[in-house]
Amino acid sequence: MYSNGYIFRYASIMVILVAAILSAAAILLQPAQERNVKIEKIQDILKSANIQSTPSTAEKLYEQYIVKEIVINSAGEEIGVYAGGIFETGNRRAFDVDLKTELKAKHLKAQGKPAQEPVYPLFVCKKDNELFYIIPLQGVGLWGPIWGNMALKDDFNTVAGVSFGHKGETPGLGAEIATEIFTEQFPSKTIFNVEGKFESIQVVKGGVANSNINPVHGVDAISGGTITSNGVSAMLKDCLENYVTYIKNQKAI
């Protein structure tokens, strides 16, 4: 029979050995994991402009269609412009902006708490000689983060397409935000009204037809996914409003 000391030493060695193996595996796999995250982000951006891609074609298509990355500040000024592999303005790429961090800073400042000045990413896509402006989205669903991208036509108002994703929404309910059944409602909707006031787009429980919301500013909610649908509405307003000043500046040029 083994002594208690032997058992303790054996258990300690095994714990250390397993921990070392897991740490080494994590380090070795990290580059691949980071690349997968990058590719998924690229695919989501392209999908919002109705450009389908695969993990093997995503980067090439991104270089082909995304002609400019812009970083703007709260005043609607371009503080970073990256195009053709070089910086035209500043030194920060829109692709590298962590939107979750920037939105947190925005909310802290709104509460009067110290925080960095938030910045926001914008992607310019050229497809079939048309320009589209892709706005990244980040929000909260029922069970965790939700996210997406919205492509606007060159009027900075009309939706050309959207893509949505989620971390753990309920299959058949909230998870439906990532399906075409939901996203195909968005094209041709507008985020400003005829007077030029920002309206965003609301996800309406019970359907737009049964509400007093102008159909051009609303889509039908997911049946049984009320909290996730509300999360999408909040995400759209919270993210799109950050570009209103920039859009008005561009229209004034």
N, C-alpha and C positions, 0 to 999 in steps of 0.2 A: 504494500500500500504506500502511495506517495505521501510525503509529509506535507503539511500545510505550507511550509516555506517553498517547497518545490512547485506546488500548484500555483502559488502566488507569483513566483518568478516566471513560470511558463505562461500564465495568463498575461502578465505584464509584457513579456516579449512578443506574444501574439498580437496584443493590442497595438504596440508600437509598430510592428511589422505591417499590420493591415493599414494603419494610419499612414505609414510611409508610402505604401503601394497606392492608396487612394489619392494622396497628395500628388504623387508623381503622375498618376493618370490624369488628374485635373489639370496639371500644368501642361502636359503633353497635348491634351484635347482642347485647351483653351483657344489656340489659334483657329482650329476648325470650328469651334462653337461661335467665335466672334465673326468668322466669315459667313456662317449660316445666318446669323442675325443680320448682317449687312445685306446679304442676298435677299432675304425676306423683306427687308425694308425697301430695297430697290423694286422688287416685284410689286409691292403694295402701291408705291408711287406710280409706277407705270400703269397698273391696273386701273387707277382712278381716271386715267386718260384713255381708257379702253385699248391699252397696248398689252397684249397677252405675252407672257414670257415663261421660261423655265429656268431652273437654277443654272443651267449651262449657258443660257443666252441672255440672262438678265443684265449683266454688266455691259455687254456689247450694245444692247438695245438702249440702256441708260445713256451711254455715251452718244448714241445716235440721235436720240430724241430729246434729252434734257440739255438744252442749249445754254442754260444759265442757272446758277444758284444765287439767291439773294438773301441777305440777312438784314432785317429792318429793326428799328427801335420803336419805342412807344410813340414817338413823334412822327412815325411814318417815313423816316429817312433811311436810305440805303447805306448801311455802314459796312457791308461786306458784299462784294460781287465777284463771283468766280465763274469764268467762262473759258472754254477752249483750253483747259488745263492750267490757267494762270489767274491770279487775282487782279481784277481791274480796280477794285476798291477794298481797303481793309485787308485782313489776313485770316478771316474766319469763314469756313464753308458752311452753307446751310445744312448740308448733309450731316455735319458733325454736331449740330445744335441739339442738345437734349431738351426736347419740348417739355417734358414733365418737370424738369428743374426750373425752366423759365416760367412756366405757369405758376409754380409754387412761389417764385419770387414775386410775380405779379400780385398774387393774393395776399402775400405778406405785406407788400407795400400798400395795398388797399386797406389793410387793417392798421396802418400806421406803424408797422414794425420794420426794423432795419432789414434791408435785402438789397441785392444787386439789381441794377437796372435790367429788366428783362429784354430779351431780343427774340425775334421770331423768324423761322425759316420759310422761304418761298422758292418754289421750283418753276422754271419757265420751260415749257415743253413745246416743241415745234413739230407738228404732225400734219402732213398733207398741206403744207404751206399755211397752216393756221397756228396761232399761238394760243396756248392754254396756260393758266396760272394755277399751280397746284399748292394747296394749303394743307399742311399736316394737322391732324386732330388728335387730341388726347383727353380721355375722360374716365369716368368710373361707372361700371355697370352694377349688377346685383351682387356678383361674387368676386369682382376684381376689376382690373384695368380693361378699358375698351379703347380702341384707337382707330385711326383711319386717315384718309386723304380725300380732299375734294378738289376737283379740277373745274375751274371757271373758264368760260370763253373769254375772248379778248375784250369784251365789254365790261369785264370785272364784275359781272352780275349773274349771268346765266350759267347754271350748272351743266357741265358737259358729262360728268361722271363722278362716281364716288367708289371708294373701297373701304370696308370696315373689317376690323379684327377684334378678337377678345381673348382673354386668358382662360376663363372658366365659366362662361355663361351656360345656362341649362340647354342641352340638346333638344331641338324641337320647339324651344321657347325663345329665350333671349339670344341664343346662339344663331338664330335666324338673321341677325343683323348682317352676317357675313355672306348671306346667300343672295342670288340674283333676284329672287322674289321680292326682297326688301330694297336692294340697291337700285333696281331698274325703275323705281318710282322717282328718283332724283333728277335725272336729265330733264332739262328745260324749266326746272324750278328756278326761282330767282331769290337773291338774298337782300335786295333793296326793293322798296315799293316804287310806284310811279313818281312819287315826290322826291325820290332819292334818299329816303330814310332807311336805315338798316333794320331789317325785319328778321333775319336769319331764316331757318327752316324748322318748323316744329313737327315732331312725330306725335300724331294725334290719336289718342285712345278713342276707339269707337268709329274711327274713320273721318277723314277730312270732309266728306260729303255730309256728315251729320253734325258738323261744327260750324261756327261762325268765322272760321279762319279762311282767308283767301286761298284757294287751291294752289296758287303759284308759290305759296310760302309754307305748304304743308304736305306731309305724306302720311299714309296710314300706319298706325302702330302695329306691333306684332301681337297677335292674339295670345294672351297668357303671358306676355313678356313686358308687363307694364313698367316695372322698375328699370329694366334695361332700355326700353323705349324712352323713358324719361331721361335716362342717362345720356342717350344719344342727343336728345334735344338740348340738354344742358351743355354737352360737349361742343355742339355746333355753335351755340351762342357764345360760349366762353372763348372759343378759339377764333371764330370768324371775326368777332368784334375787334380783335387786335390788329386787323388789317384795314379797318374802315378808313382811318386817316391816310394810310398809304394809298389806298384805292382812290380816294378823293383827290389826293395830290397828283396821281397819275392822270386822272380825267381832266384836271385843270391845266396840264401841260399842253 
